[in-house]
Amino acid sequence: MDIAVIIWLVCGIAAAIIGSQKGEGCAAFFFAFLLGPLGLLLAIFSSGNRKPCPYFKEKIHRDAVVCPRCRQDLSTGKQ
C-alpha cells in the first residue's frame, strides 16, 4: 500500500513538472494525483496553453497580445 501512495505522489510531481512547462502545472498535478499514471499520460499528451512567440521563439500564453519577453505586438500578424 505504501508503494501505491509513493507511485501516485511521483506521478503527481512528474505531471506538475511537465504541466508547468505547458502552462498547466497545478491542473496537471491535480489530475495526476487523482488518476495516477493515467493523469501523468494526460499531462504528457496535453497541448497546453502556450505557443511560441514568432519573434522571440519563447513559449508564451496562447491568448497573449504582446510578448512579455520581446514586447512585440502579436495582434497584427498571423500565427
C-alpha positions in Angstrom: 0.0 0.0 0.0 2.8 2.4 0.7 4.2 1.7 -2.8 0.9 2.8 -4.3 1.0 6.1 -2.4 4.5 6.8 -3.5 3.7 6.0 -7.1 0.7 8.3 -7.0 2.8 11.1 -5.5 5.6 10.6 -8.0 3.1 10.7 -10.8 1.7 14.0 -9.4 5.1 15.6 -9.1 6.2 14.5 -12.6 3.0 15.7 -14.1 3.4 19.1 -12.3 6.8 19.5 -13.8 5.6 18.6 -17.3 2.5 20.7 -16.9 4.4 23.7 -15.7 6.3 23.8 -19.0 3.0 23.8 -20.8 1.4 26.4 -18.5 -0.8 23.9 -16.7 1.2 23.0 -13.6 -1.4 22.9 -10.9 -4.1 21.2 -13.0 -1.6 18.6 -14.2 -0.6 17.8 -10.6 -4.2 17.6 -9.5 -5.2 15.2 -12.3 -2.1 13.0 -11.9 -2.5 12.9 -8.2 -6.1 11.7 -8.6 -5.6 9.4 -11.6 -2.0 8.3 -11.0 -0.3 7.1 -14.2 -3.3 7.9 -16.3 -3.1 11.5 -15.2 0.6 11.6 -16.0 -0.2 10.4 -19.5 -2.8 13.2 -19.8 -0.1 15.8 -18.8 2.3 14.4 -21.3 -0.1 14.4 -24.3 -2.0 17.7 -23.5 -1.2 20.6 -25.8 -1.1 23.1 -23.0 -2.0 26.8 -23.3 1.4 28.0 -24.7 2.5 28.9 -28.2 5.9 30.1 -29.5 6.4 33.8 -30.0 7.0 34.3 -33.7 9.8 36.9 -32.9 11.4 35.6 -29.7 10.7 31.8 -30.1 10.0 31.5 -26.4 6.7 29.9 -25.3 4.1 32.4 -24.2 0.4 32.3 -23.3 -1.8 31.4 -26.2 -4.0 34.5 -25.8 -1.2 37.0 -25.4 -1.4 40.2 -27.5 2.1 41.4 -26.6 5.0 39.1 -26.0 6.2 39.6 -22.3 9.8 38.9 -23.3 10.4 40.9 -26.5 7.4 43.3 -26.2 6.4 42.7 -29.9 2.7 43.2 -30.8 1.2 39.8 -31.8 -2.2 41.0 -32.7 -1.4 42.2 -36.2 0.5 39.2 -37.6 -0.7 35.7 -38.5 0.1 32.9 -36.0 
